[in-house]
Amino acid sequence: MMTVLIIGAGALGTYFGGKLIQEGVPVTFLVRSGRYQQIQNDGLVVRSVHGDFRLNPPILQHISPTTHYDVVFLTVKSYHLPNLWDTLDQLVSQGSVIIPFLNGVAHMDELLTRYGPEHVLGGICYTEATLLPSGVVEQTSPMQELVVGSVSGKIPWVVGSLREAFARQGVQFTESQSIMTDMWIKYIFLVVFSAATTVFRSSIGDILADEQSASWLSYALEETITVAKSLNVTLPEHVYSRIWNRIQSLPLSMTSSMFKDSQRGYPLEVEHLQGYLARQAWTHHVQIPRMETAYWALRPLALGQNIAKMA
């Protein structure tokens, strides 16, 4: 039977890892000290529109040099990735396939360069879930979807096993034939959406209701697509309309996880999202005045004020 290691027991790792556990898949979590203590005391607790659950899975703070995992879900915040290279090196040397469910696209260059496409798949997650300070995960969206694909076109056997397990739990699991395009489409949406809601400190409904802020959002989306095209990213012909329609269809009260983290004083994924976009724009001489302004406005918040709470 397939064995799974989930690095990070935040909202996404906890929720989707819990779905696999309920299907009898052997799942182990690798977590930091603060989260380790929470799970030791209370277990993994999820409150979801699809049904609540509480589990007590195996948890580790360090992996054993002799234990093999078929697949590794990487579900940490992007700023934790530099601290995980030694662990990932060990896992890949033992034959693990890494599936990162990180926001953005910058991490794919790093992972593929280091390990190659035979050990790294692209991953996208669609849901709305939050890890509360209490350690409880709240999953509030009917949408629960994972998209996985290979940049080389070769799909390892674990993908089929994952699809079957998630399907039995009602989770939509899609094998993408163009994973980098799909990841860029989500990145374009997310980098603009998170910038707008966090800089304006508003829900998407309030932003769209105001003519000036809605105009800013529209132009910011165009800027971001222009950067992607300068990198020769393959995008659908009507990508602007596709993403803009998605933004307009969001629940009016919806904000981004970046906005929520900023409210709590947590570190933000600014460098991995808006910073990456700005650096690519500068390198390729693309003018992005709105998104560049958003980057400089968010950058002072990147380290957060309550770092200890994230331990």
C-alpha positions as CSV (number, residue, x, y, z in Angstrom):
1,M,0.0,0.0,0.0
2,M,1.1,3.5,-0.8
3,T,2.7,5.4,2.1
4,V,2.4,9.2,2.5
5,L,4.4,11.8,4.3
6,I,2.9,15.2,4.7
7,I,5.3,18.0,5.5
8,G,3.3,20.6,7.4
9,A,0.1,20.2,9.3
10,G,-1.5,23.5,8.5
11,A,-4.9,23.9,7.0
12,L,-4.3,22.1,3.7
13,G,-2.0,19.4,4.9
14,T,-4.4,18.6,7.8
15,Y,-7.5,18.6,5.7
16,F,-6.4,16.5,2.7
17,G,-4.1,14.3,4.9
18,G,-7.2,13.6,7.0
19,K,-9.1,12.5,4.0
20,L,-6.4,10.0,3.1
21,I,-6.3,8.6,6.6
22,Q,-10.0,8.1,6.6
23,E,-9.5,5.9,3.5
24,G,-7.0,3.8,5.4
25,V,-3.9,5.2,3.7
26,P,-0.8,5.2,6.0
27,V,-0.1,8.9,6.5
28,T,2.6,10.5,8.7
29,F,3.0,14.2,9.4
30,L,6.3,16.0,9.8
31,V,5.7,19.1,11.8
32,R,7.4,21.9,13.7
33,S,7.5,21.9,17.5
34,G,4.5,24.1,18.2
35,R,2.2,22.2,16.0
36,Y,3.6,18.9,17.3
37,Q,2.5,19.8,20.8
38,Q,-1.0,20.8,19.6
39,I,-1.5,17.5,17.8
40,Q,-0.1,15.6,20.7
41,N,-2.6,17.2,23.1
42,D,-5.7,17.5,20.9
43,G,-5.1,15.4,17.7
44,L,-5.9,16.7,14.2
45,V,-9.2,18.5,14.5
46,V,-11.2,19.6,11.4
47,R,-14.5,21.4,11.2
48,S,-15.7,21.2,7.6
49,V,-18.8,21.7,5.5
50,H,-18.2,18.2,4.3
51,G,-18.2,16.7,7.8
52,D,-16.1,17.2,11.0
53,F,-13.4,14.8,12.0
54,R,-10.7,14.3,14.6
55,L,-7.7,12.0,14.1
56,N,-4.5,10.9,15.9
57,P,-2.0,10.1,13.1
58,P,1.7,9.5,13.5
59,I,3.6,12.7,13.9
60,L,7.3,13.4,13.7
61,Q,9.7,16.3,14.2
62,H,12.5,14.5,12.3
63,I,12.4,11.8,9.7
64,S,14.2,8.5,10.2
65,P,17.1,7.9,7.7
66,T,15.7,4.4,7.0
67,T,12.0,5.0,6.5
68,H,10.7,5.2,2.9
69,Y,7.6,7.2,1.8
70,D,6.2,6.7,-1.6
71,V,4.8,10.2,-1.9
72,V,5.5,13.4,0.0
73,F,3.0,16.3,0.1
74,L,4.8,19.6,0.7
75,T,2.2,21.8,2.3
76,V,4.2,24.4,4.2
77,K,4.4,28.1,3.6
78,S,6.9,29.0,0.9
79,Y,9.2,30.8,3.4
80,H,9.8,27.5,5.1
81,L,11.2,25.8,2.0
82,P,14.9,26.8,2.5
83,N,14.9,25.0,5.8
84,L,13.7,21.8,4.3
85,W,16.4,21.0,1.7
86,D,18.3,18.5,3.9
87,T,15.0,16.6,4.6
88,L,13.9,16.6,1.0
89,D,17.4,15.5,-0.1
90,Q,17.0,12.5,2.2
91,L,13.5,11.7,1.0
92,V,14.3,11.9,-2.6
93,S,17.5,9.7,-2.2
94,Q,15.1,7.1,-0.8
95,G,12.9,7.3,-3.9
96,S,10.1,9.6,-2.7
97,V,8.0,11.6,-5.2
98,I,7.5,15.2,-4.0
99,I,4.2,16.9,-4.7
100,P,4.3,20.6,-3.6
101,F,1.1,22.3,-2.8
102,L,2.7,25.7,-2.3
103,N,1.3,29.0,-3.5
104,G,2.9,30.4,-6.6
105,V,5.3,29.0,-9.1
106,A,8.8,30.0,-8.0
107,H,9.3,26.8,-6.0
108,M,9.0,24.7,-9.1
109,D,12.2,26.0,-10.6
110,E,14.1,25.2,-7.4
111,L,12.6,21.8,-6.9
112,L,13.0,20.7,-10.5
113,T,16.5,22.0,-10.7
114,R,17.5,20.1,-7.6
115,Y,15.6,16.8,-8.0
116,G,14.4,16.5,-11.6
117,P,11.0,15.8,-13.0
118,E,11.1,12.1,-12.1
119,H,10.9,13.1,-8.4
120,V,8.8,16.3,-8.6
121,L,5.2,16.8,-9.7
122,G,3.3,20.0,-9.9
123,G,0.4,20.4,-7.5
124,I,-2.5,22.8,-7.1
125,C,-5.1,22.9,-4.4
126,Y,-8.5,24.6,-4.5
127,T,-10.4,24.9,-1.3
128,E,-10.9,27.5,1.5
129,A,-9.4,26.4,4.8
130,T,-7.8,28.1,7.8
131,L,-5.7,26.9,10.7
132,L,-7.0,28.7,13.8
133,P,-4.6,29.7,16.6
134,S,-6.3,26.9,18.7
135,G,-5.0,24.3,16.2
136,V,-8.4,23.6,14.7
137,V,-8.7,23.6,10.9
138,E,-11.9,25.2,9.5
139,Q,-12.7,24.2,6.0
140,T,-15.6,26.4,4.7
141,S,-15.8,25.8,1.0
142,P,-17.8,23.2,-1.0
143,M,-14.9,23.2,-3.3
144,Q,-12.2,20.5,-2.5
145,E,-10.0,19.9,-5.4
146,L,-6.4,18.8,-6.1
147,V,-4.7,19.0,-9.5
148,V,-1.5,17.1,-10.1
149,G,0.7,16.7,-13.2
150,S,4.1,16.0,-14.5
151,V,6.2,18.4,-16.4
152,S,7.7,15.5,-18.3
153,G,4.5,13.8,-19.0
154,K,5.4,10.6,-17.1
155,I,2.9,10.0,-14.3
156,P,4.1,7.7,-11.5
157,W,1.9,5.0,-10.1
158,V,1.2,6.9,-6.9
159,V,-1.0,9.4,-8.7
160,G,-3.5,6.7,-9.6
161,S,-3.6,5.5,-6.0
162,L,-4.1,9.0,-4.8
163,R,-6.9,9.6,-7.2
164,E,-8.8,6.5,-6.1
165,A,-8.4,7.3,-2.4
166,F,-9.5,10.9,-2.7
167,A,-12.4,10.0,-5.0
168,R,-13.9,7.8,-2.3
169,Q,-13.8,10.8,0.0
170,G,-15.5,13.1,-2.5
171,V,-12.4,15.1,-3.3
172,Q,-12.0,16.0,-6.9
173,F,-8.5,14.8,-8.0
174,T,-7.5,15.9,-11.5
175,E,-4.4,14.7,-13.5
176,S,-3.3,17.7,-15.5
177,Q,-1.7,17.4,-18.9
178,S,-0.4,21.0,-18.7
179,I,0.4,21.4,-15.1
180,M,2.7,24.5,-15.4
181,T,0.0,26.3,-17.4
182,D,-2.5,25.5,-14.8
183,M,-0.2,26.6,-12.0
184,W,0.4,29.9,-13.7
185,I,-3.3,30.5,-14.1
186,K,-3.8,30.0,-10.4
187,Y,-0.7,32.1,-9.6
188,I,-1.9,35.0,-11.7
189,F,-5.2,34.9,-9.9
190,L,-3.7,34.5,-6.5
191,V,-0.9,37.1,-6.7
192,V,-3.4,39.8,-7.8
193,F,-6.2,38.7,-5.4
194,S,-4.0,38.5,-2.4
195,A,-2.3,41.8,-3.1
196,A,-5.6,43.6,-3.5
197,T,-7.4,42.3,-0.4
198,T,-4.3,42.7,1.8
199,V,-3.3,46.2,0.6
200,F,-6.8,47.5,0.5
201,R,-7.7,45.6,3.7
202,S,-11.0,44.7,2.1
203,S,-13.1,41.8,0.9
204,I,-13.3,41.2,-2.8
205,G,-16.9,42.4,-2.8
206,D,-15.9,45.8,-1.3
207,I,-13.1,46.1,-3.8
208,L,-15.3,45.3,-6.8
209,A,-18.1,47.6,-5.5
210,D,-15.7,50.6,-5.6
211,E,-15.0,51.9,-9.2
212,Q,-11.4,53.0,-8.5
213,S,-10.3,49.9,-6.6
214,A,-12.0,47.6,-9.2
215,S,-10.1,49.5,-11.9
216,W,-6.8,49.0,-10.0
217,L,-7.6,45.2,-9.8
218,S,-8.3,45.0,-13.5
219,Y,-5.1,46.7,-14.5
220,A,-3.1,44.7,-12.0
221,L,-4.4,41.6,-13.6
222,E,-3.3,42.8,-17.1
223,E,0.1,43.6,-15.7
224,T,0.6,40.2,-14.3
225,I,-0.5,38.4,-17.5
226,T,2.0,40.6,-19.4
227,V,4.8,39.4,-17.1
228,A,3.8,35.7,-17.7
229,K,3.8,36.3,-21.5
230,S,7.3,37.9,-21.2
231,L,8.5,34.6,-19.7
232,N,6.9,32.6,-22.6
233,V,4.4,30.9,-20.3
234,T,1.8,29.0,-22.3
235,L,-1.6,30.6,-21.5
236,P,-5.1,30.2,-22.9
237,E,-6.2,32.7,-25.4
238,H,-8.8,34.4,-23.2
239,V,-6.9,34.1,-19.9
240,Y,-7.8,37.6,-18.8
241,S,-11.5,37.0,-19.1
242,R,-11.2,33.6,-17.5
243,I,-9.5,35.0,-14.4
244,W,-11.5,38.2,-14.2
245,N,-14.8,36.2,-14.4
246,R,-13.5,34.0,-11.6
247,I,-12.7,37.0,-9.4
248,Q,-16.2,38.4,-10.0
249,S,-17.8,35.1,-9.1
250,L,-16.2,34.8,-5.7
251,P,-18.3,35.2,-2.6
252,L,-18.5,38.9,-1.8
253,S,-17.1,38.4,1.7
254,M,-14.1,36.5,0.6
255,T,-10.6,37.6,1.5
256,S,-7.2,36.0,0.9
257,S,-5.2,33.9,3.3
258,M,-2.5,36.6,3.1
259,F,-5.0,39.1,4.4
260,K,-6.0,36.8,7.2
261,D,-2.3,36.2,8.1
262,S,-1.6,39.9,8.1
263,Q,-4.4,40.5,10.5
264,R,-2.9,38.0,12.9
265,G,0.6,39.4,12.5
266,Y,1.9,36.2,10.9
267,P,4.7,36.1,8.2
268,L,3.4,36.6,4.7
269,E,4.4,34.9,1.4
270,V,5.2,38.3,-0.2
271,E,8.6,37.4,-1.7
272,H,7.3,34.1,-3.2
273,L,4.2,35.8,-4.7
274,Q,4.4,39.6,-5.3
275,G,8.2,39.6,-5.0
276,Y,8.7,36.9,-7.6
277,L,6.5,38.8,-10.0
278,A,8.4,42.1,-9.4
279,R,11.8,40.5,-10.0
280,Q,10.6,38.8,-13.2
281,A,9.2,42.1,-14.4
282,W,12.4,44.0,-13.7
283,T,14.5,41.3,-15.4
284,H,12.4,41.4,-18.5
285,H,11.8,45.2,-18.5
286,V,8.0,44.9,-18.0
287,Q,6.3,47.9,-16.4
288,I,3.9,46.8,-13.6
289,P,3.3,50.0,-11.6
290,R,0.3,48.7,-9.7
291,M,1.7,45.4,-8.7
292,E,5.1,46.9,-8.0
293,T,3.5,49.4,-5.6
294,A,1.6,46.5,-4.0
295,Y,4.9,44.6,-3.5
296,W,6.6,47.6,-1.8
297,A,3.5,48.1,0.4
298,L,3.4,44.5,1.5
299,R,7.2,43.9,1.9
300,P,7.4,45.5,5.3
301,L,4.7,43.0,6.6
302,A,6.5,39.9,5.2
303,L,8.2,38.9,8.5
304,G,5.1,39.4,10.5
305,Q,4.9,40.4,14.2
306,N,4.0,37.1,15.8
307,I,6.6,34.8,14.4
308,A,6.7,32.8,17.7
309,K,3.1,31.7,17.1
310,M,4.1,30.1,13.8
311,A,6.6,27.7,15.5
